[in-house]
Amino acid sequence: MPRLAIQGEDQAVRALVRAAYAHYVPRLGREPFPMTDDYAARIASSQAWVEEQDGALVAALVLEDTDDGLLIDNIAVAEQMRGTGIGRRLMQFAEDEARRRGHRRVWLYTNEKMTENIALYTRLGYAETHRGEGQGFRRVFMEKPLP
């Protein structure tokens, strides 16, 4: 079960995210936005969640309340944990958290070159709403209405 990240964990969260996204750098030609995010600020605003195993951070999730619903701003899973279902559990946690907060929709965006992410989100019930550009990246925006 994820927990809110606490003050002082920003460097560990940043390291986890940087490692999780490193394999995208050659494909994108530069670091994706999550690699450069301010995790101290995310933690201070109670937006960063982490998952631990044996005392080590193995996943991170950034959730942001917006007027349009709960934004899954970032989800990162340590390489050694890929394929274990932790990412899916974090996505389910985000949906449950959105309901708890009174949102009727969860939304996210991903780089259009991260095709495996688009496929995963589609399998989890997210639908593409549009494409656009942000911070110099071509993005695919997706949503999942919540009953």
RADAGI-V36576 format. One record per backbone hydrogen bond with DSSP energy under -1.0 kcal/mol. CO is the residue of the C=O (numbers start at 0). NH is the residue of the N-H. If there is no record, write none. Layout:
co->CO nh->NH
co->CO nh->NH
This chain:
co->2 nh->49
co->5 nh->8
co->8 nh->12
co->9 nh->13
co->10 nh->14
co->11 nh->15
co->12 nh->16
co->13 nh->17
co->14 nh->18
co->15 nh->19
co->16 nh->20
co->20 nh->23
co->21 nh->24
co->23 nh->27
co->24 nh->28
co->31 nh->34
co->32 nh->35
co->36 nh->38
co->37 nh->41
co->38 nh->42
co->39 nh->43
co->40 nh->44
co->41 nh->46
co->42 nh->45
co->46 nh->62
co->47 nh->4
co->48 nh->60
co->49 nh->2
co->50 nh->57
co->50 nh->58
co->52 nh->55
co->55 nh->52
co->57 nh->77
co->58 nh->50
co->59 nh->75
co->60 nh->48
co->61 nh->72
co->61 nh->73
co->63 nh->70
co->65 nh->68
co->68 nh->65
co->69 nh->106
co->70 nh->63
co->70 nh->72
co->73 nh->61
co->75 nh->59
co->77 nh->80
co->78 nh->81
co->80 nh->83
co->84 nh->88
co->85 nh->89
co->86 nh->90
co->87 nh->91
co->88 nh->92
co->89 nh->93
co->90 nh->94
co->91 nh->95
co->92 nh->96
co->93 nh->97
co->94 nh->98
co->95 nh->99
co->96 nh->100
co->97 nh->102
co->98 nh->101
co->103 nh->145
co->104 nh->69
co->105 nh->143
co->106 nh->71
co->107 nh->141
co->109 nh->139
co->110 nh->113
co->112 nh->114
co->113 nh->117
co->114 nh->118
co->115 nh->119
co->116 nh->120
co->117 nh->121
co->118 nh->122
co->119 nh->123
co->120 nh->125
co->121 nh->124
co->126 nh->142
co->129 nh->140
co->131 nh->138
co->133 nh->136
co->136 nh->133
co->137 nh->111
co->138 nh->131
co->139 nh->109
co->140 nh->128
co->140 nh->129
co->141 nh->107
co->142 nh->126
co->143 nh->105
